[in-house]
Amino acid sequence: MKFAIAVFAPAHAPSSRRALLFAHAVLAGGHEITRLFFYQDGVHSASSNVVTPQDELDVPALWRQFVSANDLDAVVCIAAALRRGVLNTEEAQRYGRTAVNLPAPWELSGLGQLHEAAQVADRLVSFGGQ
């Protein structure tokens, strides 16, 4: 089965951790993740500027490792990211900002990527949001 996963929850919210555990279970069950899409406050999971206290689980780092290790398509909504100061090199240059906090493996793209993922996947599962 093909899954698209949308994460709306901030980096350290329980919903983001549950999404990560679900994504692991999808692959462990022999299924496919067609796309991970981070939207609204979920874009913070892709930021390299999130600092996790030493006694807590570093969920953004776990997401980064998971995406890289499994060579997944991980998309961060560009509008939500810009609004929250999450920038890759190109967007930082475009808007004259000095900080870049969206490293590989993340890609900035539009909401159309979520729509496409929902069309390609057998199931769209979302975590967090209002």
LORO-801192 format. One record per atom (N, C-alpha, C): residue number from 1; z, x, y; residue in three letters. Coordinates in pm, 1 decimal, padded with zeros to 6 digits. Each point is the difference from the previous one (the first is absolute). Layout:
NUM Z X Y Ala .
...
//
This chain:
1 00000.0 00084.1 -00117.5 Met .
1 00000.0 -00084.1 00117.5 Met .
1 00000.0 00088.8 00124.1 Met .
2 -00066.9 -00044.7 00104.0 Lys .
2 -00007.3 00074.4 00125.8 Lys .
2 00094.2 -00062.9 00102.1 Lys .
3 00082.2 00085.0 00061.3 Phe .
3 00096.3 -00045.8 00099.8 Phe .
3 -00028.9 00062.2 00135.1 Phe .
4 00012.4 -00079.6 00104.4 Ala .
4 00005.7 00048.8 00137.2 Ala .
4 00143.9 -00024.9 00043.8 Ala .
5 00058.7 00098.5 00066.1 Ile .
5 00140.2 -00010.8 00041.6 Ile .
5 00007.4 00015.9 00150.1 Ile .
6 00063.9 -00096.3 00065.6 Ala .
6 00019.4 00004.1 00145.1 Ala .
6 00149.1 00017.0 00028.2 Ala .
7 00031.8 00097.5 00084.4 Val .
7 00138.9 00028.6 00034.5 Val .
7 00018.9 -00028.3 00148.8 Val .
8 00084.0 -00097.8 00030.6 Phe .
8 00029.5 -00040.6 00137.0 Phe .
8 00136.0 00050.6 00046.1 Phe .
9 00083.2 00043.2 -00093.4 Ala .
9 00139.1 00036.4 00027.5 Ala .
9 00010.5 00141.5 00055.3 Ala .
10 00099.8 00024.7 00085.9 Pro .
10 00022.0 00135.4 00050.3 Pro .
10 00031.7 00096.8 -00113.2 Pro .
11 -00012.6 00128.0 00030.0 Ala .
11 00010.9 00106.0 -00100.5 Ala .
11 00124.6 -00008.0 -00087.7 Ala .
12 00114.4 -00028.9 00057.4 His .
12 00123.2 00004.3 -00078.5 His .
12 00056.4 -00137.3 -00033.0 His .
13 -00080.8 -00102.0 00016.4 Ala .
13 00042.8 -00134.5 -00038.9 Ala .
13 -00009.5 -00014.0 -00151.6 Ala .
14 00085.3 -00082.2 -00057.7 Pro .
14 -00006.2 -00020.2 -00145.3 Pro .
14 -00138.8 -00043.4 -00048.3 Pro .
15 -00072.6 -00075.6 00080.3 Ser .
15 -00133.3 -00045.7 -00040.9 Ser .
15 -00098.1 00115.2 -00017.9 Ser .
16 00012.3 00104.0 00081.5 Ser .
16 -00088.8 00114.9 -00014.0 Ser .
16 00029.1 00073.0 -00130.8 Ser .
17 00125.7 00014.7 -00032.4 Arg .
17 00038.8 00064.2 -00126.7 Arg .
17 -00047.3 -00083.2 -00118.4 Arg .
18 00014.8 -00134.3 00010.3 Arg .
18 -00046.8 -00087.5 -00107.8 Arg .
18 -00151.2 00010.0 -00017.2 Arg .
19 -00071.8 00011.6 00111.2 Ala .
19 -00145.9 00015.0 -00007.4 Ala .
19 -00036.1 00128.3 -00073.3 Ala .
20 00071.8 00106.4 00029.1 Leu .
20 -00025.1 00127.9 -00066.2 Leu .
20 00028.3 -00009.7 -00149.4 Leu .
21 00110.2 -00061.9 -00036.7 Leu .
21 00033.1 -00018.1 -00142.0 Leu .
21 -00104.8 -00086.8 -00069.7 Leu .
22 -00045.6 -00103.8 00068.9 Phe .
22 -00103.7 -00085.7 -00055.9 Phe .
22 -00128.7 00079.0 -00021.5 Phe .
23 -00038.0 00081.6 00098.2 Ala .
23 -00121.6 00081.2 -00011.1 Ala .
23 00008.7 00095.3 -00119.4 Ala .
24 00116.7 00061.6 -00018.6 His .
24 00019.4 00085.9 -00117.4 His .
24 -00018.8 -00080.1 -00128.5 His .
25 00057.4 -00120.4 -00004.5 Ala .
25 -00008.6 -00083.6 -00119.4 Ala .
25 -00144.3 -00043.7 -00028.0 Ala .
26 -00075.1 -00026.6 00105.8 Val .
26 -00140.0 -00038.4 -00017.3 Val .
26 -00075.6 00109.7 -00073.4 Val .
27 00013.3 00122.6 00048.5 Leu .
27 -00072.0 00110.8 -00063.3 Leu .
27 00054.3 00030.0 -00139.3 Leu .
28 00131.1 -00007.3 -00016.2 Ala .
28 00060.2 00025.8 -00131.0 Ala .
28 -00045.7 -00103.8 -00103.2 Ala .
29 -00031.4 -00119.4 00047.0 Gly .
29 -00045.9 -00106.1 -00089.5 Gly .
29 -00149.3 00007.8 -00030.0 Gly .
30 -00065.7 00104.5 00050.5 Gly .
30 -00142.2 00017.1 -00027.6 Gly .
30 -00091.7 -00078.3 00092.3 Gly .
31 00055.3 -00052.7 00108.3 His .
31 -00079.0 -00076.2 00095.1 His .
31 -00049.7 00091.2 00111.8 His .
32 -00074.2 -00055.9 00092.2 Glu .
32 -00061.2 00076.4 00108.7 Glu .
32 00049.6 -00051.6 00134.7 Glu .
33 00019.1 00092.3 00093.5 Ile .
33 00029.8 -00037.3 00138.3 Ile .
33 -00126.8 00026.6 00079.9 Ile .
34 -00062.1 -00105.8 00047.6 Thr .
34 -00125.3 00015.1 00074.4 Thr .
34 00025.6 00051.4 00141.2 Thr .
35 00112.9 -00039.1 00057.4 Arg .
35 00033.3 00048.4 00134.2 Arg .
35 00145.8 -00031.3 00030.6 Arg .
36 00063.6 00094.8 00069.3 Leu .
36 00130.6 -00022.9 00061.0 Leu .
36 -00027.4 -00019.2 00148.3 Leu .
37 00053.5 -00105.6 00058.0 Phe .
37 -00024.0 -00026.8 00141.6 Phe .
37 00133.8 -00014.6 00070.6 Phe .
38 00023.6 00083.9 00099.4 Phe .
38 00125.1 -00000.6 00075.0 Phe .
38 -00025.7 -00065.3 00135.0 Phe .
39 00075.3 -00106.0 00028.4 Tyr .
39 -00023.0 -00084.4 00117.4 Tyr .
39 00133.5 -00030.0 00067.7 Tyr .
40 -00004.6 -00041.5 00125.0 Gln .
40 00117.9 -00028.5 00080.1 Gln .
40 00094.1 00120.4 -00007.2 Gln .
41 00129.7 -00021.5 -00022.8 Asp .
41 00093.7 00112.4 -00004.6 Asp .
41 -00017.6 00086.7 -00124.2 Asp .
42 -00080.5 -00043.3 -00094.2 Gly .
42 -00028.9 00079.6 -00118.5 Gly .
42 -00069.6 00131.6 00033.6 Gly .
43 -00062.2 00008.0 00118.4 Val .
43 -00070.0 00123.6 00037.2 Val .
43 00096.0 00117.6 00012.3 Val .
44 00127.8 -00027.4 00021.4 His .
44 00097.4 00109.2 00010.9 His .
44 00015.9 00076.4 -00132.0 His .
45 -00036.3 -00061.0 -00111.2 Ser .
45 00006.4 00070.0 -00128.8 Ser .
45 -00097.5 00116.0 -00006.3 Ser .
46 -00100.1 -00001.5 00086.8 Ala .
46 -00100.8 00106.4 00001.7 Ala .
46 00029.7 00107.7 00104.9 Ala .
47 00094.8 -00024.5 00086.2 Ser .
47 00030.2 00094.7 00107.4 Ser .
47 00073.7 00122.7 -00051.7 Ser .
48 -00045.0 00115.5 00043.5 Ser .
48 00068.6 00123.5 -00038.6 Ser .
48 00121.9 00026.2 00088.6 Ser .
49 00024.3 -00085.6 00097.5 Asn .
49 00114.7 00018.2 00089.6 Asn .
49 00123.5 -00077.7 -00041.9 Asn .
50 -00007.5 -00074.4 -00108.4 Val .
50 00118.2 -00070.8 -00048.5 Val .
50 00093.2 00103.3 -00061.8 Val .
51 00123.3 00001.5 00047.1 Val .
51 00100.8 00093.3 -00052.5 Val .
51 00103.6 -00082.1 -00076.2 Val .
52 00015.0 00032.6 -00126.4 Thr .
52 00091.5 -00072.2 -00086.7 Thr .
52 00131.5 00077.0 -00011.7 Thr .
53 00114.6 -00067.6 00017.0 Pro .
53 00127.9 00067.5 -00021.8 Pro .
53 00006.6 00061.5 -00139.6 Pro .
54 00072.4 00109.2 -00010.9 Gln .
54 00004.6 00075.8 -00126.0 Gln .
54 00052.1 -00080.5 -00117.7 Gln .
55 00084.3 -00098.6 00027.0 Asp .
55 00058.8 -00076.3 -00109.9 Asp .
55 -00079.4 -00126.8 -00033.4 Asp .
56 -00121.7 -00011.7 00055.5 Glu .
56 -00084.1 -00116.4 -00027.0 Glu .
56 -00131.8 00043.0 -00064.0 Glu .
57 -00062.1 -00092.9 -00065.7 Leu .
57 -00129.7 00023.6 -00063.3 Leu .
57 -00107.8 00007.4 00107.9 Leu .
58 -00082.2 00102.8 -00002.7 Asp .
58 -00105.8 00018.8 00099.1 Asp .
58 -00123.7 -00077.7 -00045.2 Asp .
59 -00001.9 -00127.6 00031.3 Val .
59 -00106.9 -00088.0 -00045.5 Val .
59 -00136.5 00041.7 00055.0 Val .
60 -00012.9 00037.1 00128.1 Pro .
60 -00131.8 00046.0 00046.4 Pro .
60 -00052.5 00121.0 -00078.1 Pro .
61 00086.2 00093.5 -00031.8 Ala .
61 -00042.9 00116.4 -00079.0 Ala .
61 -00041.7 -00042.5 -00140.4 Ala .
62 00071.2 -00096.3 -00057.2 Leu .
62 -00035.8 -00049.8 -00133.4 Leu .
62 -00135.0 -00071.2 00002.3 Leu .
63 -00026.8 -00075.9 00106.5 Trp .
63 -00131.2 -00063.9 00013.4 Trp .
63 -00109.5 00106.1 00007.0 Trp .
64 00022.2 00101.8 00083.6 Arg .
64 -00099.2 00107.6 00018.1 Arg .
64 -00029.6 00068.2 -00134.0 Arg .
65 00105.0 00033.0 -00073.7 Gln .
65 -00016.5 00065.2 -00129.7 Gln .
65 -00074.8 -00090.2 -00099.1 Gln .
66 00036.3 -00127.3 -00000.9 Phe .
66 -00061.6 -00095.5 -00091.5 Phe .
66 -00149.6 -00016.2 00028.9 Phe .
67 -00034.0 -00016.8 00126.4 Val .
67 -00140.3 -00017.5 00039.6 Val .
67 -00080.2 00125.0 -00035.0 Val .
68 00053.9 00117.0 00033.0 Ser .
68 -00070.9 00125.4 -00027.9 Ser .
68 -00015.2 00025.5 -00149.5 Ser .
69 00107.6 -00017.9 -00074.5 Ala .
69 -00001.6 00028.6 -00144.0 Ala .
69 -00097.3 -00089.5 -00075.0 Ala .
70 -00019.7 -00121.7 00049.9 Asn .
70 -00086.2 -00095.7 -00069.7 Asn .
70 -00134.2 -00020.5 00068.9 Asn .
71 -00025.7 00078.9 00103.1 Asp .
71 -00127.0 -00005.3 00073.8 Asp .
71 -00037.1 -00143.6 00036.9 Asp .
72 00094.7 -00068.6 00066.3 Leu .
72 -00018.4 -00140.7 00033.9 Leu .
72 -00059.8 -00017.6 00139.3 Leu .
73 -00063.3 -00112.0 00019.3 Asp .
73 -00053.2 -00040.0 00129.7 Asp .
73 00116.8 -00062.0 00077.3 Asp .
74 00052.9 00074.6 00096.4 Ala .
74 00115.9 -00044.3 00076.9 Ala .
74 -00039.9 -00013.7 00145.8 Ala .
75 -00004.0 -00124.3 00047.6 Val .
75 -00048.5 -00030.8 00133.3 Val .
75 00114.4 -00047.7 00088.3 Val .
76 00001.9 00053.5 00120.5 Val .
76 00097.7 -00039.7 00101.5 Val .
76 -00076.6 -00077.2 00106.9 Val .
77 00045.1 -00119.8 00031.7 Cys .
77 -00067.3 -00082.1 00100.4 Cys .
77 00002.1 00071.3 00134.8 Cys .
78 -00117.4 00023.1 00056.5 Ile .
78 -00010.3 00077.8 00122.5 Ile .
78 00068.1 -00069.8 00117.8 Ile .
79 -00016.8 -00130.4 00013.1 Ala .
79 00060.9 -00071.2 00112.7 Ala .
79 00152.8 00005.5 -00007.7 Ala .
80 00053.1 -00024.2 -00119.3 Ala .
80 00145.3 00004.1 -00018.2 Ala .
80 00052.5 00141.4 00019.7 Ala .
81 -00075.3 00098.4 -00047.1 Ala .
81 00042.4 00140.1 00013.3 Ala .
81 00002.4 00043.1 00146.6 Ala .
82 -00106.7 -00028.8 00072.9 Leu .
82 -00004.2 00038.6 00141.2 Leu .
82 00113.9 -00064.4 00077.3 Leu .
83 00025.5 -00126.2 -00025.8 Arg .
83 00107.5 -00072.8 00068.3 Arg .
83 00136.8 00063.9 -00026.0 Arg .
84 00013.5 00065.4 -00114.7 Arg .
84 00128.2 00058.5 -00038.9 Arg .
84 00002.4 00152.6 00012.8 Arg .
85 -00103.8 00056.4 00061.0 Gly .
85 -00003.1 00144.6 00023.9 Gly .
85 -00027.6 00083.9 -00122.6 Gly .
86 -00067.9 -00056.6 -00098.1 Val .
86 -00037.7 00074.0 -00120.4 Val .
86 -00146.3 00040.1 00017.6 Val .
87 -00024.0 00129.8 00019.3 Leu .
87 -00132.8 00048.1 00038.2 Leu .
87 -00049.7 00112.4 -00089.3 Leu .
88 -00128.6 -00005.7 -00033.7 Asn .
88 -00062.8 00113.8 -00064.9 Asn .
88 -00059.4 00088.3 00110.6 Asn .
89 -00063.1 00108.2 -00038.2 Thr .
89 -00053.0 00095.5 00098.1 Thr .
89 -00100.6 -00065.6 00094.2 Thr .
90 -00092.0 -00077.0 -00056.2 Glu .
90 -00105.0 -00061.5 00081.4 Glu .
90 00056.2 -00096.8 00103.4 Glu .
91 00094.3 -00083.8 -00041.6 Glu .
91 00056.8 -00099.1 00093.0 Glu .
91 00089.7 00066.5 00104.1 Glu .
92 00070.9 00104.7 -00038.8 Ala .
92 00081.7 00072.9 00097.8 Ala .
92 -00088.9 00060.0 00108.3 Ala .
93 -00113.5 00056.3 -00039.8 Gln .
93 -00094.1 00055.8 00098.0 Gln .
93 -00059.9 -00110.1 00085.7 Gln .
94 -00037.8 -00109.3 -00061.4 Arg .
94 -00062.0 -00111.0 00073.2 Arg .
94 00090.9 -00054.0 00109.4 Arg .
95 00129.3 -00008.6 -00029.4 Tyr .
95 00094.7 -00057.8 00095.5 Tyr .
95 00079.9 00105.4 00076.3 Tyr .
96 -00038.3 00126.8 -00013.2 Gly .
96 00064.2 00106.4 00075.1 Gly .
96 00146.1 00021.5 -00036.2 Gly .
97 00031.9 -00015.5 -00126.3 Arg .
97 00137.1 00021.8 -00046.6 Arg .
97 00007.6 00134.1 -00071.7 Arg .
98 00115.5 00063.5 00009.7 Thr .
98 00016.4 00131.4 -00062.7 Thr .
98 00052.8 -00010.2 -00142.9 Thr .
99 00062.9 -00109.9 -00033.3 Ala .
99 00062.0 -00012.6 -00131.7 Ala .
99 -00096.5 -00059.7 -00102.2 Ala .
100 -00008.1 00063.2 -00113.8 Val .
100 -00074.9 -00051.4 -00114.6 Val .
100 00100.6 -00016.1 -00112.7 Val .
101 00011.6 -00121.4 -00052.8 Asn .
101 00099.6 -00024.0 -00104.5 Asn .
101 -00055.0 -00080.8 -00117.2 Asn .
102 -00131.7 00003.0 -00015.5 Leu .
102 -00062.0 -00067.3 -00113.8 Leu .
102 -00087.0 00100.0 -00075.3 Leu .
103 00061.6 00075.4 -00090.7 Pro .
103 -00074.6 00101.1 -00075.5 Pro .
103 -00070.9 -00062.6 -00120.0 Pro .
104 -00079.0 00080.8 -00068.7 Ala .
104 -00058.3 -00042.8 -00127.7 Ala .
104 00116.5 -00030.9 -00094.5 Ala .
105 -00010.8 -00092.8 -00085.7 Pro .
105 -00118.8 -00064.5 -00052.3 Pro .
105 -00034.7 -00132.9 00068.0 Pro .
106 00067.6 -00032.1 00108.8 Trp .
106 -00018.0 -00129.9 00064.9 Trp .
106 -00129.3 -00007.2 00079.4 Trp .
107 -00056.4 -00120.4 00006.4 Glu .
107 -00119.8 -00025.3 00079.5 Glu .
107 00027.9 -00116.1 00094.9 Glu .
108 -00041.3 00013.9 00124.5 Leu .
108 00007.6 -00110.4 00094.9 Leu .
108 -00125.4 -00084.7 -00014.7 Leu .
109 00016.8 -00130.3 -00002.3 Ser .
109 -00115.4 -00089.1 -00005.9 Ser .
109 00044.7 -00138.6 00043.3 Ser .
110 -00094.9 -00090.7 00007.5 Gly .
110 00027.6 -00133.2 00049.4 Gly .
110 00047.8 -00097.4 -00105.8 Gly .
111 00037.4 -00115.9 00048.4 Leu .
111 00051.3 -00106.6 -00085.0 Leu .
111 -00105.0 -00048.6 -00100.3 Leu .
112 -00126.7 00025.9 00029.5 Gly .
112 -00106.3 -00035.8 -00093.1 Gly .
112 00017.1 00067.2 -00135.3 Gly .
113 00066.0 00116.3 -00000.9 Gln .
113 00025.6 00070.1 -00126.9 Gln .
113 00094.0 -00080.8 -00090.0 Gln .
114 00094.2 -00072.1 00061.5 Leu .
114 00089.2 -00086.0 -00078.8 Leu .
114 -00079.5 -00117.3 -00056.3 Leu .
115 -00085.6 -00056.8 00081.5 His .
115 -00083.7 -00111.1 -00045.8 His .
115 -00089.2 00044.1 -00116.6 His .
116 -00063.4 00115.5 00015.8 Glu .
116 -00085.9 00051.4 -00107.0 Glu .
116 00080.5 00025.4 -00127.8 Glu .
117 00118.6 00057.5 00015.5 Ala .
117 00084.2 00027.6 -00117.0 Ala .
117 00034.8 -00129.0 -00073.2 Ala .
118 00028.0 -00105.4 00076.1 Ala .
118 00032.8 -00129.0 -00061.3 Ala .
118 -00119.7 -00057.8 -00075.3 Ala .
119 -00119.6 00027.3 00048.2 Gln .
119 -00120.9 -00050.3 -00065.5 Gln .
119 -00030.7 00076.0 -00129.2 Gln .
120 00027.8 00130.5 -00000.4 Val .
120 -00031.9 00085.3 -00114.1 Val .
120 00105.6 -00010.8 -00110.6 Val .
121 00125.3 -00017.8 00040.1 Ala .
121 00110.6 -00000.8 -00096.4 Ala .
121 00012.7 -00134.8 -00070.3 Ala .
122 00065.2 00003.5 -00114.9 Asp .
122 00034.2 -00123.9 -00069.3 Asp .
122 00122.2 -00065.1 00063.5 Asp .
123 00087.9 00083.9 00054.1 Arg .
123 00122.9 -00048.5 00063.6 Arg .
123 00029.9 00080.7 00125.0 Arg .
124 00042.0 -00069.5 00104.9 Leu .
124 00052.8 00063.0 00120.8 Leu .
124 00148.8 -00028.8 00002.0 Leu .
125 00080.1 00105.1 00000.9 Val .
125 00145.1 -00015.2 00001.2 Val .
125 00050.8 00062.0 00128.5 Val .
126 00081.3 -00074.5 00075.5 Ser .
126 00050.6 00051.4 00127.3 Ser .
126 00151.7 00010.1 -00004.6 Ser .
127 00050.8 00096.7 00078.1 Phe .
127 00142.5 00027.4 00005.8 Phe .
127 00043.7 00006.7 00145.9 Phe .
128 00104.9 -00075.2 00033.6 Gly .
128 00054.0 00001.9 00136.1 Gly .
128 -00072.0 -00096.8 00089.6 Gly .
129 00022.6 00015.3 00129.4 Gly .
129 -00063.1 -00087.1 00097.1 Gly .
129 00083.2 -00123.8 00027.4 Gly .
130 -00051.5 -00081.0 00091.2 Gln .
130 00072.1 -00122.1 00036.4 Gln .
130 -00074.3 -00121.5 -00044.4 Gln .
//
